[in-house]
Amino acid sequence: MQVYFDNAATTALDPEVIKVMVDVMDNNFGNPSSIHSHGRQVKTIVEKARKTIANLLHVSPAEIFFTSGGTEADNMAIVRSITDFGITHAITSPIEHHAVLHTLEELEKAGKVHLDLLNVDSKGNLDLDQLEELLSSNPRTFVSIMHANNEIGNLNDIQRISELCQRYNAVFHSDTVQTMGHYPHDLGQLKIDFITGAAHKFHGPKGVGFLYINANNKIKPLIYGGAQERNMRGGTENVYGIAGLAKALELAYEHMDEHQASIQALKSYMIEELQKAIPAIEFNGVVEPEKSLYTVLNVSFPCSDLADMLLFNLDIAGISCSGGSACSSGTDIGSHVLGAIKTNADRPSVRFSFCKNNTKEEVDFVVSTLKELCSKSK
């Protein structure tokens, strides 16, 4: 059996998305910046996709800007906000995606901003009281907090964070790459300045994403060149990707409730089966459904002597997933997320991430394989 449990890294293309993209490839090859009929036809596809995404998020199409993915979108929001708004103080967490964390760290190294990291407990919960304290003493701060952690699955209360940022006139950016297409985002209700999305996290194509920029914010481009994206991003648009992105998000919203229910049930089932098969396992992050991303489960295993080989053995068995461990020395390259929550560096950790295509039979196979591997541990 071949099992793919690494959907937080990327998902398979939905067949309906492929059909849309192939149709565009076959019939619409013009450059959307060209003013002739071939170009206008393709421009219509891009703008229709923009309108589809905007309607799903309850925003204006003029607030949606297409990018090459979540990393570019994060960089654009962070770099341009701090530069264009003259912001000198930023707040994030030590468990953010590197697209956010490394970008802010580089800005701090360059002397552009002073960076504060929020405290995080052993389960990955952020100290939002500390956030308020920092905001109250640092007016006009840039805040970047992800909606859900990509490694341990913790959901952050972005509604409360939004309210705090509003109260203290802070600029709020949230990396929503892991929750876009999995949870509804009503940006007509949530007061936020920037959010990001990447198509390949919800069964769309790789290499395309978007940045929502609240209309109240006026920033300059990160990438200069042509006048594409209303002068906000130079470069010919990835038309096939954009069409696929819009279709994938449309499908995700159409089936969101049923997919959430079935995937959450699968995750809960795996938790129960793992606990029965390997009683000494632990879970990194919180696993309560209301506080945890239903597509992600991070498991810490007791078989320490298999630490270096666990992922390899799972791969050999036909199981694709991802893993990591906390750094146990200054030279180790481990997970910065697991390091921040101070997990036991001697215990191997594996992230299993699910999608609508996964089954209980696959969970049973994975649990059985893990039980066998851990039983061989000394």
N, C-alpha and C positions, 0 to 999 in steps of 0.2 A: 504494500500500500504506500502511496505517495501522499504526504500530508503537508499542506502549506498553512502554517500558523505564524506568518510574519506579515500580516496585513497592515500593521502600523508602519512598516517600511514602505510597502507599496501594495496595491491591490490589482487584481486581474481586470482587464478591460471588460466592461459589460458588452454583450453582443449587440445591443441596440446602439451603444455608443460607437462601436466599430462601423455599423451600417451608416450612421450619420457622417462619420469622418470619411469613409470610402466614397460616399456620394459626393462630398465636397471635393475630394481629390480627383474624382473622375470628371466632374462637370464644372468646377470653378477654380481655374488656375490663375486668374488675374491678380494683379497687385491692388490691394484695397486703396492705395493712395492715388491710383491712376483715375483720371476723370472720364475715360471712355467707358463704354457699356460693360466690358469685361471687368473692369475695376469696380464699377458701381455695383455690379451684382455681388461681388465678394465683400465689398464694404457693407452691403445690406446684411450679409451673414454675420459679420462681426457685430454690427449694431443690434441685430436681433438677439444674439447671444448675450450681449451686455444688458439688454432689457429683461431677458429671462432671469438672469442672476439678480438684478436689481429688484425685480418683483418678488422673488423668493425671499429676499432679505429685507423687504419693505423700505427700500431707499430709492433715490433717483438714479437713473442710468448714468448721469454725469458724475456720480460718486464712485463708479467702478472703473478700475484701470487694470488692464491685462499685463501680466508679467511672465517671466520664464518659470515661475514657481514661488513657493513660500519663502525661500531664502532671499531671493531678490526683493520680494515684497516687504519682508521684515527689514532688510537693509535700507530700503527706500524710506520707509516710515521713520526709522530711527535716525539715520544720518541727516535726512533733510529737516526733520523736526528740530533736532538739536542745533543744527547749523542755521536754519532760516528763522527760527523763533528766538535765537539768542539764548537758549537754555543752557545753564551751567551745572545743573544738578539732575541726576537720574537715579531711579530706583528700579531694581529688578530682583530676581531670586537666584540663588546658586544652582537651581535645578531647571533653569530655562534651557531650551534648545540652543545649541551653539550658534545658530544663525542670529540669535538675540544676544546671548552672553558674550560671544567673541567680538561682536560688533561694538557693543558698549565698552568692553574692555579696551579695544583699540582706540576708541574715542577718548577714554580716560588716559591712556598712555600718551596720546597726542596733546594732552592738556586741554581738551575741549570741554570736558565735563568731569565733575566729581561723582563717583558711582558708589551708591550704598546697596548692599545685598540684604534682603530680609532674612531673619532667622527662620530656620526650618526644623521641625521636630523629627523624631525617629521614624514617623510614619509619612513624612513628606508634607505635613500641614504647614502652611505659611503663617507667620505672625502678622495678622492684619492690624492688630493694635499698634505694633511697631510701625507699620506703614502710615497710620494716621499721625503718629508722633513725628515721623520724618516729614510728612507733608505739612504739618502745622508749623514747622520751623524752617521750611524751605519753599517759599512761594514759587509758583510757576516751575514745577518739577516735571520731568518726563518720566512716566511710569510704564514699564513693559512687563506684564504678567500674563502668562499663557492661560488659556481656558482649561486645558487638560494636559497633564504631563505625558510625554510620548513614551517614557520608559516604565513608570510605575502606575500610570493611569489616574492619578489624583485629579479630581475636578476642583477648580478654584471658583470661589464665589465672585464672579466678575460683576455681578449686579452690585454687591457691596463695594467692591473696588471702584466701580464706576461712580457710585454715590460719593465716595471719599474724594475721588479726583475732581468731581464737580464742586464739592464743598471748598476745596483748597485751590481751585483754578489750575489743576494739573492737566497735562496732556496725557491721555491714556491710549496706549497701544496694546492689543492682545493678539498673540500668535494663536489663531484658532484652527491651525492646519489639521490637528487631530480630531476636532469636533465638527468641522464644516462637513455637511452632508450626513452627519450622524445625530445632530441635535438641531432644533430650529433656532435660527438667529434672527430675532425681530429687532433690527437696528432702528426701527421707528420708536421703539420703547426703550432700548438700552442706549444710554448716553455714552458714546465712545467715539474716539477720534479716528482710530485706524484698526482694522482687522485684516487678516490674511487668509488665503485659501490656496490649496494645491490640488489639482484635479486627480492626481494618481492616488490620493488617499481615499477617494470614494468612487473607484471603478472608472475613472477617466484616464486620459493619457498623461504620460510624463512630459515634463518640459513646459508646462503651462500652469499658470495660477493667476491670482488677482489680488489687488490691494483695494480695500474700501477706504476712501478718504472723505471724512465728513466735510460737507460743503463749507463749513465755517473755517476750515483750515486751508490756507494757500501756501503750498510748498513748491519748490523748484524741482526739476527732474533729477534723478540720480544718473540716468544714462542720456547723454546728449546725442543728437544726430538730426533726424528728420522731425517732422511735425506730427508724427503718429501719436495716438492716444491723447489727442487734444493738446499737443505740445508737452506732454508729461513723460513720454518714454520713446526715445528714438529707436528706430529699427522696424523693419517690416514685420507686421503682425504674423504670429503663428496661427493662421486661419483655421487649419484642420484641427489643431489643438484647442482653439477657442470654441469651435463648434462642438467638439467632444466634451469639453469642460461644461458647457451649458447643458448639454443633454444629460451628462452624468449627474449634475446637481439637480436637475429637474426630476430624474428618476429617483434619486435619493430622497427628495422631499415627498414624492408621491407614495413611496413605500416605507417611509421612515418609522412609523409606529410598529408595523409588523416586523421589520428588520430588528428594531431595538428589542422587542419582546423575545424574538427567537434567539438572537445573539446573547442577550443577557441570560436567558435560560441555559444556553450552552456553557457560558462562563461559570454560572452557579453549579452546573452539573460537574464541570471539571474540578472546581474547588472541592466539592464533596468527594469525588472519586479519588483525588490526590490525597486527601486527608485520610481516607480509608486505606489506601495502598501504601502510603509512606507517612506514618503518623508524625515523624520529626520534621516535616516540611514547615516552612514559614512563608508568609507573603510580604513582599516589599510594597509599601504604600498601603492605602486603605482599600478594602474590597467591598464595603457596603454599597449596594447599587445606587443609592442616592448621592453618594460622594465619590464614585469611581466611574471612570470611562468604561462602558460596557464591552468595548472591543479589546481591552488590554488586561492581562494578568501576569504579574511578575512574581516568580516563585524562587525561593531560596531553598536549596537542597542540602541535606546533611552529609552527602557522600563527598567529603572534602578531597579524598585522594583521587577522585575522578574530575576534579575541578578543571584541569587543563584539557580534558578529553570529552567532557559531557556533550558539548555542542557537536563535536566531531562524530561521536558515536550516534547521536540523534540523526545527524545528516546521513551517515552510513545506513541507518535504519529507514531512511526515506522521509525524515521529518525535518522540515525547514522552519526554523525559529531563530531568535537572536538571543544573545546573552551578554553578560558583563559581570564585573565584580568591583568592589571598592578597591581603591589603591591601597596596597599594604606597605608600600615604601615610596620614597620620593622618585624612584626611577620607573615604577610600574605605570603602565597606561591602562587605567580602568575607567569605569563609568563615573563621570563627575556627579551624576544624580545619586547613585548608590553611595558614593563617597560622602556626599553632603548629608545624607541621612544616617551615615555611620553604620552601614550594614557590616556584618562579620565578613572580613576579607577572605577567610578560610572556607567559606561556604559558596559554592557556585550558584549563580542566579541565572534564570532563563526567563525571557519575556515571550509569552505566547499571546498572539494577537489574532483576533477572529474577524470573520466577515460573513455575509449572507450565504456564502457557498459552503461553509463548514458544517459538519454533521456530528452527531453523537458517536457514530462508529469511528470517526477519526479521533475523537477524544479518548475513546476506549483503547484504541491502538496506541496512542501516545502515552497514556497512563500505564498501560501494560509494559511498554518499552522502558519507561522510566523506572518502574518498580524492579524490573529485571536488572537494569544498569546499577541502581542503587544497592541492590542485594549483593552485588559483587564487590561493593566497597568494603574496605577493611575496617 
